[in-house]
Amino acid sequence: EYVPAMSGASHADYMLTRIDRQSLALPGYLYWDADPTHPNFFPYLFALYDELIGASSARYFCTLEDEWWHKPLGPVTTEQNGRLRRDIFYDIILKEHGYLNAKGARMIMFSDMIQRAHNGGKPFDNYLNAEKLPRDIVLAGWSGGEEAIRHFDRLGYRSQWGIFNYTAMGILDPSKLKDVRSFQGLGA
């Protein structure tokens, strides 16, 4: 089944090379990151989502969500505009989730930003969002192998797909995960 994918605030170089780079770039970061708090961010992002969903009639849509705040130009701060970055992340995921649900597409996202041992740890402690996000988001396992799959299952996520990232995820053996109700197999 075809699943369209479009990065949002991270890996946003596609967005920042096509429109006003200065206004949508995340302050203090390389062109890699867009500022999801900018008022023009969602109108542009959702126009792209609409185009991909309209062209494909997709039942699923992958927002990726990996490697937020990945290329700082100087000292890293845990706040932006007086808010914790992890709270901004949470709000953005909820907004994307709600938008995609309204379009009839189920959201998929990589798990790295909500994994404490990967990109969800210090200094942002974004792993705390794993306990608050909607459980119908499909998690595409980024790293941590079977232990990570079991962790998100215990948190109540209903669907997890193992992905191609063998260097970080390890080679998953689906036969060892038969007891994990949320694990639905491998994908690429």
N, C-alpha and C positions, 0 to 999 in steps of 0.2 A: 504494500500500500504506500502510495506517495505521501510523504509528510513534508510540507514546506517548512523552512526554518529561516528565521531572521533575528539577528542580534538586536538587542535594544541599546542599553547604555554602555555596555562593554563591547569590545570589538566593533566600535562604531565608526571606524575609518571610512566605511562606505557612505555614511551619512555626512561626515564632516568634510568629505572631498566634493560633495555635490551641492551643498548649500553653504550658507554663511558659517564658515568654520569658527570664526571668533565668537559668535553669539552662542553656538550650541556646544562648544568644547567645554569639558569639565575644567574649571579653574584649578591650576596647579598640577595638571596631568598632561601627558603627551596626547596627541591627536587621537589616540586609541579610544579614549573614553568621551562619551557625550554626557551632558548635564541633564539628567532626567527631571530636574526641577525647573528647567527653563520652560516658559509658556509655549514655545513652539515645538518642543520635543514630541509630545504625544500627537498633535495633529499630523506631523510628518510621519512618525512611526506607524500610526494607525492607517494612514493612507497606503503605506507599503503593505501592511498586513492585509488590508482589503483587496489590494491587487493580487496578492498571492492566493488568498482564500477564494476570491472570485474566479481566478484562472484554473483552480484545481478542485474546487468543491471538497476540500480536505475535511476529514473528520478530526484530525489531529493537527496541531501546529506547535513546532518547537521554537521556543524563544531563547534557547541556549542559556543565557544568564551566567556564563562562566567568566571568571577572572575580572570581576569588577575591581576598580581602583588598582589596576595592575602596573601602571607605568607612571609613577609620580615624578615630577620634575624637581622636587625638593623634599623637605620634611613632610612626613605623613601626619595628617590630622584625622581624628575620628569623628569630627563634626563638619557639617556644611550648612551654612545659613542658620546656625544656631540649633541644628538638629543632629542627632547621631546618624551617621551614615547607614548603620544597620536598620534604623527606623525608616529611612528613605528607601532603602532596598525593599523592605517589607511592603511599604505603600505602593511601590512601583509594581511589584509582583502581583499584588491584589488588583491593581488597576488593569494590568495586562490580562490576568485571569478572568476578571469580570467582562472585559471587552471580548475576549475570545469565546467565552461561554455564550454571550449574546449573539455571536456569529455562528454558533453551532459547532465550534471546534474545541476539542479538549486540549488543554495546555500541557506541553512537555517542557521540562527544563533540566539542565545538568545539575548534579547534586553538589558539585565542589564548593560552592559558596555557602552551603549550609552544613558542611562537614567540618567539624572542629579541627581534625587532623590535616585538613587540606587548606583551602582558601577561606574557610569560615572561622578560623581561629583568630589569634591576636594580629593586629591590634583592634580589629573591629568587633570581634565576638559575634559575627553574623550567624554562627551556628544556633544561636538562641532563637532565631526565626524558624528553625525547623519544627519547633513545637507549636507554632502559631499558623503556619501556612495551610491553605485548604488541602485536605487529604485526597481530593480528586485530581490534583496535579500529578501527572506521570513523571516520576523521577528517572532520568537517564543516569545510571551509575557512572561516576567519573573516576573514582578511586576507592581504595579501601577493601576491595574484594568482597568475599562473603560476609565479613564482619559488618561492612557498611550496609549491605543489602538487609541483613538481619536487624540492624539498628533502625533503619527507616520503617521496616515492617513493624517493629515494636512501637514506633511512634504512631502507627495507624495509617500510613500511606497505603492506598489501595492498589496502586500499580507501579511496578519498577521494571525497567528494561536495562539489562546489561549492555554496555556499548563497546566500541572498538578500541578504547584506550588501554591496550594491554600493558603498557609500561607503568601506568598508575593504578589501574584496576586489577591487574593480574588476569590470568586466564581463568575465567569462571567455568566451573563444571556444573551445569544445570542439575545433574543427578544429585548433587550435594545440597541443593536448595529446594527439593521437592516439598519439604515441610514449611516453606516460606510462602504463605498464601498470596502475597503481593508480587512475587517475582514471576514475570510473564515470559521470560526468555531473553535471548540475545538479539541485538540489532546492530546496524552499522550506521 
